[in-house]
Amino acid sequence: MKVADRSGPGASTGCDISHHFAAMASNVVVADLDPRSATAAKMSILDTIGVAFAASGVEPAVRAAVGLAESDGGREEATVWAHRRRLPATTAAFANGALAHGLDYDDQTPWGQHASSSVVPAVLAVGERRGGVSGADLVAAVAAGQDLFARLRCHVGWRKDWNLSSTLGVYAAAAAASRVLGLSARTTQHALGIASQQSAGVMEAVAGTGSDLRGLYAGFSARGAVTSALLADRGLTGPDRVFEGDAGVFHAYFGGEYDRDGILAGIGADFRGGGTLYKLWPAVGTAHSHIHATARAMTDAALAPEDIAEIRVFVGDYHRLMCTPLAVRRAPETLVDAKFSLPFLVALAAVHGTVRMTDFTADGLRDRRIRDMAAKVVPVDDPSLDWRLDLPPGRVEIRTLDGRIVARSGAGYPGGPEAPATWEEVAGKFRDCAAHAVSPLPPDRIEAIIALARDLESLSDSGELTRQLS
């Protein structure tokens, strides 16, 4: 990571990176997108709605956010997904963002972190508020938000202290919401500046134990994005150099470490959301390779749970967070903590061969087979697995009671970069998620939503989709 030259062309012209982002977001149309990024935007819309549906029925932590939104009431502008309520766009975005990340089942970039759980709730909320927004405009907006997020994610000096999903997600979502509102490039730049007052989230909320907040953070960034875009639309202005100013985002949050050229390379032509990854297991993405390695080892060696003496998991700096404190991680007390516990997730893979939504219930947390297996998981430090940019791979070594050692790597895990999920897999995931909603949808409605999302760019009015979501 290099520090940008503040005496270079951008500084001399006063053209902050926010102006480039705003120009891209305000002008992008579906025809600008390559097929991969257009498809990713549509898959993310379907996937985000689906995991929000599931969270509404199976994750108790989301009830506080949805309950507050419903009790506040207000103008009926946008749908709270899976609930028979319409609320102000800012409030609906908050509730839907909380639902979207509540299960940690939402999509992610190839480098970790989540854009869509902030972007999609913001885009759909302002789309409903405005009315008459085409499906093509929704696709273009989501693709712009995913691109902006990826550019920032890969080119800032992250020290694993800020939660990039919310800290940067609010800018991606604000740009996307501005596109749906039809704001000019200058007004969109103001929205990005205003969003600086909504950019927040320390990693303690993610890595700490005993709190439900980790599951709900996207609600704050989605709401902040809608608020920022609507305020800009009303004429409020933001700082001109919000990212590159002496006290701007890059210097205040990242110690001035950012790669300006990397952020701007190919902007408006190369849309980087096409690499979005869709989870096939409802758990933190950095654990998926360990889950896969464990399941493979059990199957390849024909092991039964009762054969195991110890499971050694090799961990880098971020994996270690999922094992600390070890006693708590082996016996998580909340569903949110269970999804971030490497011992618990590896134990699920060893006992069940997979990780399912039904594993994250009060009974699932108390399952003696899982707890006993989690107690056999031993983390082993391996600095080569420290998280730098790409998601670090997982390795496990299973030691059996009869003295065998079975070692596997988690490369090629389902839904990962080497085996990305297909549209059919995401549609199947949506069906499963929708069946767990607080008010399950009938099968014909589920199929209608899938079909509308798949051909979203052909809809003259995206309300055809959003009217199906409550």
Order of alpha helices (4+ residues) and beta strands (2+ residues): alpha-alpha-alpha-alpha-beta-beta-alpha-alpha-alpha-alpha-alpha-alpha-alpha-alpha-alpha-alpha-alpha-beta-alpha-alpha-alpha-alpha-alpha-alpha-beta-beta-beta-alpha-alpha-alpha
